[in-house]
Amino acid sequence: MITVLLADDHELVRKGFRLMLDAQPDLTVVGEAADGAEAVRLSGLLAPDVVLMDLHMPELDGVRATERITAELPGVRVLALSTFDLDENVVAALRAGACGFLPKDVSPEELVEGVRVVHRGEAAVAPRLLTRLIGTFVRAHRPQRAAAPQDGLAGLTEREREILVLIARGLSNTEIAQELGVSPSTVKNHVTSLFAKIGVRDRAQSVIVAYEAALISPGE
């Protein structure tokens, strides 16, 4: 059973999400928070598997709440929610440790699958949407770091660097394996190694690193 905490300042939104999730045999909502501070407190108290985190809340916003939860409770995964597809706070939330992003008008099926994907340790962000988000905001708002991230990639092998670029282009492990002519298990091993070397825990954060290191440009 996957336990979920809902964090949203609108009660009707929380009720709607609860109905969607509790209808599933493998999901259960264990708590609700009306602001970021309460989300942090309840996360520590309930230790949910996944927190559905609205990014725009009073007291403590979703980005700062995400940062505190992921820092203090590494076993809790955060799935960010926003009304706006191209919301700069989405990228900030990914940097803060969120494992993915969904729009708040997501269908019940997509919401349920997003929670399951995040719980598995994957990034619940559509590849094309992810690259558009990163291309729009990460490079535009951090020009002073254009060269610095390259230094952090010095420990990567050429194959790991190549795979990082392909991840940033939105390819899955299976697609990368086909592109490189290797097995999916080989790609998975490379992905695990490069994540450890660049200090990220999922594909969403690795895409940010690739863009900030100028390994790939928006629209590429």
Salt bridges, closest charged atoms under 4 A:
ASP8 OD1 - HIS10 ND1 3.51
ASP8 OD2 - LYS104 NZ 2.73
ASP9 OD1 - HIS10 ND1 3.26
GLU11 OE2 - LYS15 NZ 3.57
ASP22 OD2 - ARG18 NH1 3.49
ASP26 OD1 - ARG116 NH2 2.88
GLU32 OE1 - ARG14 NE 2.86
GLU32 OE2 - ARG18 NE 2.70
GLU38 OE2 - ARG41 NH2 3.97
ASP54 OD2 - LYS104 NZ 3.66
ASP61 OD2 - ARG64 NE 3.68
GLU72 OE2 - ARG68 NE 3.98
ASP87 OD2 - HIS56 NE2 2.62
GLU88 OE2 - HIS141 ND1 3.19
GLU113 OE2 - ARG120 NH2 3.75
GLU122 OE2 - ARG120 NE 3.53
GLU160 OE1 - LYS197 NZ 2.92
GLU162 OE1 - ARG159 NE 3.07
GLU212 OE2 - ARG95 NH2 3.36
GLU212 OE2 - ARG142 NH1 2.90
GLU212 OE1 - ARG145 NH1 3.96
GLU220 OE2 - ARG169 NH2 3.13
